[in-house]
C-alpha cells in the first residue's frame, strides 16, 4: 500500500509493507494532486542493484531500520533483555493505520504502525505525522509483551535507543548545525557530508549551549533563500543525539532522538517506553525550513496569545545587591522608558547573598527583605507594570536548609557525583515530596505576589546524576535519572500553567542551554544567551530564530559596556539588535542620563508599534557573500503588505557596498515604499541616496536587484520599513 500525504507545499510518499515499518519514498516538494495509486511504481523506481557480494537490503529502508532486514550501519533500535536476549528485535507481524487529527492549525495526517516480535515478547511501534505546516514528526515506542503477573516472567527489557531516520536527496553533500558555549551559543557550522556518520550528542542532561538546533543537509553552499535543505531536530530537553548518515550502501539519512544512559529505561512486563518526538523539516533554503517550526510553535496551545510585554530584568543592574530603594528607583526609570514587565532576578530568597548558598529555600529572605517582596511588588504594580521573579527550581546548594533537611533529594551516582558547578547540585524532582515542595513553594509566591512571569533558570548540567532514594515512586535507586528528571520538569511546568493559566515561564539554562521544541511545549520564552553584547547577539539570535520565532526569544538591551565581553557599543546598535525578539532591558537605567533614556524610550515605542508585525511575520535573511560582516535580515507580514528590515554591519567590508543588495521575501507582484523606520545613527555620513526620502519600487525589483547600501560603521545598523502601496 502506498500513501501520498500532502500539507503546506509538502509531500510525503509512504509505502506500508507487511514486513517492516513505513518506507519513505519521497519527503519534500509537493508532488501535486496524485493519488497513492499513481505512485505504485515508486518502489520499483527506487530499486537498484545491491552491488556485488552483498546482501544488504537498502531499497526498502524503513524509518526504523533493523538488522534482520540487512541493515548493517549504525543501529536505529538498541534493545536487549537483562539476560542478553532480544538484542536483535525481529517483528514479523505489522499493522498500519492511517488517520487524520484536527489541530489548532488545521488537519494533521497520521500513520501509526506496529510490529510484534512474538519470540522476544515485544512490540515496536512508530507514529508519523505530517503537520498542517509541513513539519514531519516521528516518534517510536516499545512495549514489553510479557504478561503481567506476580510470578517471575524472565528478564526485563533494557531500552538503549529508538532513533527514527528519514532519507534526504543524494544532492545533499553539505551539513549545517550549530555549536558554541556559554555566552556564545548557536553559531552556524558547516561540514562536508562525507561518508560515515556525523554524530552530535549532548550528555549534560539538556541540549546544552553547544546544541545542534537543526542538523540540516543540502547541496554545497545552500543558503537562507536557496538550495533544497532538509533538517532534523530532537524535541527533547534531556540528553539527545543527532546524526547524519552517509553509509556505503548509498542512502543518505538524517535522524535524532533521546540519548538514554545505561539502564535508564528498564521495562517490566506490560510497560511501554515512548520516545520524544523527532522533528523533520525541509525547504528551499534555511528560511523555509525555519518557517515550518515557527508555524508549528505559533499554533501550539502553549504559545502566548497577547502582545509580548517589554520587560526589564534586574540582574545586570544590581546583581545580588537587593536594596528596596534602589530597586524602586530602577522601576521608576523602567516605567519612564515604557517597560511593561519588571523581573526581579537572583538573590531574593533564603541565605542567597551570593551564588554559594540558599538554592532550594524558596522563601523570601527576611534578611534581604524584612517586609517581604510586597513593597516592591506594590510599587511595580502601581507603575502599571507586571511583576516577574527568578527561580532555579531544579538546582540546590548543599549550603541550604533544604539540603540539610533532605540530603537524599540530591541526584548523585552513589559515590559523590560530579564536581559542583557554580556551587550547585541537582534536586531529584522524582524523590518523594520534592516535586510537591517545589510546586507549593512556587505556587504560594505566584498567588501571593500576583506574579505574571517566571524566569526559570537551570545552571548546572546533570552529570553522574542518579536516584538516591529507595522508593518505588522515585525511579530505581542507583539508576541514572536524566530521563525521569526531564519528564518531571515537564509535569511541574504543566501543573503551574494549569493552576495559573496566564502565567508565562521562560526557559533559561545558564542562558541558552535548554532551547528545544520539547521545552517550548511547556514555556513561553527562552533566554537566548547570558551574553547581551549586541555584536555577539547578532549571531546568537540568528541561530536561535532558525528554530524559534522571534516572539519566543528574549532579546535585551544591555549597558554601554557589555558585562560578558567588555565591548562598548552605541545605544542605537544595542537597542536595534534587541528589537528583533521579545524585547527587554537589562541595564541600570538609574545611571543613564535623560537623553539616553529618551532615545531608549523612542526605540521601545518603535518596538511596540512594530511587534504585531515582528511577532507574526515571516523571518527572512538575504544571501550575501560577505555574510560574516554584513547582514540584511527582516520580517515580512504573511500577506506581504508590510515588512521591517535591518542592514547591520559587524565589521569592515573588503569593498565599498556600492552594488545594490536585495531585500528578501517581498511579494514580487506588489509595489513597495522603502524608507527608514527610525532615524539613522548621527555619525552616519555616507548614507545611500534613497535614505533621504525613500523610494517606491516593484517587489520584483527589490527582491532581485535591491538597494545600494549606506557605508555603515562596524557594529552599527539602520532599520527599514517597507510598506505595500498598491
C-alpha positions, 0 to 999 in steps of 0.5 A: 500500500502506498500513501501520498500525504500532502500539507503546506507545499509538502509531500510525503510518499509512504509505502506500508509493507507487511514486513517492516515499518513505513518506507519513505519514498519521497519527503519534500516538494509537493508532488501535486494532486496524485493519488497513492495509486499513481505512485505504485511504481515508486518502489520499483523506481527506487530499486537498484542493484545491491552491488556485488557480494552483498546482501544488504537490503537498502531499497526498502529502508524503513524509518526504523531500520533493523538488522534482520532486514540487512541493515548493517550501519549504525543501529536505529533500535538498541534493545536487549533483555537483562539476560542478553536476549532480544538484542536483535528485535525481529517483528514479523507481524505489522499493522498500519493505520492511517488517520487524520487529527484536527489541530489548532492549525488545521488537519494533521495526517497520521500513520501509526504502525506496529510490529510484534516480535512474538519470540522476544515478547515485544512490540515496536511501534512508530507514529508519523505525522505530517503537520498542517505546516509541513513539519514531519514528526516521528516518534517510536515506542516499545512495549514489553509483551510479557504478561503481567503477573506476580510470578517471575516472567524472565528478564526485563527489557533494557531500552538503549535507543529508538532513533527514527531516520528519514532519507534526504536527496543524494544532492545533499553533500553539505551539513549545517548545525550549530555549536558554541558555549556559554555566552556564545551559543548557536553559531552556524557550522558547516561540514562536508557530508562525507561518508560515515556518520556525523554524530552530535550528542549532548550528555549534560542532561539538556541540549546544552549551549553547544546544541545542534538546533537543526542538523540540516543537509543540502547541496554545497553552499545552500543558503537562507533563500536557496538550495533544497535543505532538509533538517532534523531536530530532537524535541527533547530537553534531556540528553539527545543525539543527532546524526547524519548518515552517509553509509556505503550502501548509498542512502543518505539519512538524517535522524535524532532522538533521546540519548538514554544512559545505561539502564535508564529505561528498564521495562517490566512486563506490560510497560511501554517506553515512548520516545520524544518526538523527532522533528523533520523539516525541509525547504528551499533554503534555511528560511523555509525550513525555519518557517515550518517550526515557527508555524508549528510553535505559533499554533501550539496551545502553549504559545502566548496569545497577547502582545509580548510585554517589554520587560526589564530584568534586574540582574545586570543592574544590581546583581545580588545587591537587593536594596528596596530603594534602589530597586524602586528607583530602577522601576521608576526609570523602567516605567519612564522608558515604557517597560511593561514587565519588571523581573526581579532576578537572583538573590531574593530568597533564603541565605542567597547573598551570593551564588554559594548558598540558599538554592532550594529555600524558596522563601523570601529572605527576611534578611534581604527583605524584612517586609517581604517582596510586597513593597516592591511588588506594590510599587511595580504594580502601581507603575502599571507594570507586571511583576516577574521573579527568578527561580532555579527550581531544579538546582540546590546548594548543599549550603541550604536548609533544604539540603540539610533537611533532605540530603537524599533529594540530591541526584548523585551516582552513589559515590559523590557525583560530579564536581559542583558547578557554580556551587550547585547540585541537582534536586531529584524532582522524582524523590518523594515530596520534592516535586510537591515542595517545589510546586507549593513553594512556587505556587504560594509566591505566584498567588501571593505576589500576583506574579505574571512571569517566571524566569526559570533558570537551570545552571548546572548540567546533570552529570553522574546524576542518579536516584538516591532514594529507595522508593518505588515512586522515585525511579530505581535507586542507583539508576541514572535519572536524566530521563525521569528528571526531564519528564518531571520538569515537564509535569511541574511546568504543566501543573503551574500553567494549569493552576495559573493559566496566564502565567508565562515561564521562560526557559533559561539554562545558564542562558541558552542551554535548554532551547528545544521544541520539547521545552517550548511545549511547556514555556513561553520564552527562552533566554537566548544567551547570558551574553547581551553584547549586541555584536555577539547577539547578532549571531546568537539570535540568528541561530536561535530564530532558525528554530524559534520565532522571534516572539519566543526569544528574549532579546535585551538591551544591555549597558554601554559596556557589555558585562560578558565581553567588555565591548562598548557599543552605541545605544542605537546598535544595542537597542536595534539588535534587541528589537528583533525578539521579545524585547527587554532591558537589562541595564541600570537605567538609574545611571543613564542620563535623560537623553539616553533614556529618551532615545531608549524610550523612542526605540521601545515605542518603535518596538511596540508599534512594530511587534504585531508585525515582528511577532507574526511575520515571516523571518527572512535573511538575504544571501550575501557573500560577505555574510560574516560582516554584513547582514540584511535580515527582516520580517515580512507580514504573511500577506506581504503588505508590510515588512521591517528590515535591518542592514547591520554591519559587524565589521569592515567590508573588503569593498565599498557596498556600492552594488545594490543588495536585495531585500528578501521575501517581498511579494514580487507582484506588489509595489513597495515604499522603502524608507527608514523606520527610525532615524539613522545613527548621527555619525552616519555620513555616507548614507545611500541616496534613497535614505533621504526620502525613500523610494517606491519600487516593484517587489520584483525589483527589490527582491532581485536587484535591491538597494545600494547600501549606506557605508555603515560603521562596524557594529552599527545598523539602520532599520527599514520599513517597507510598506505595500502601496498598491 
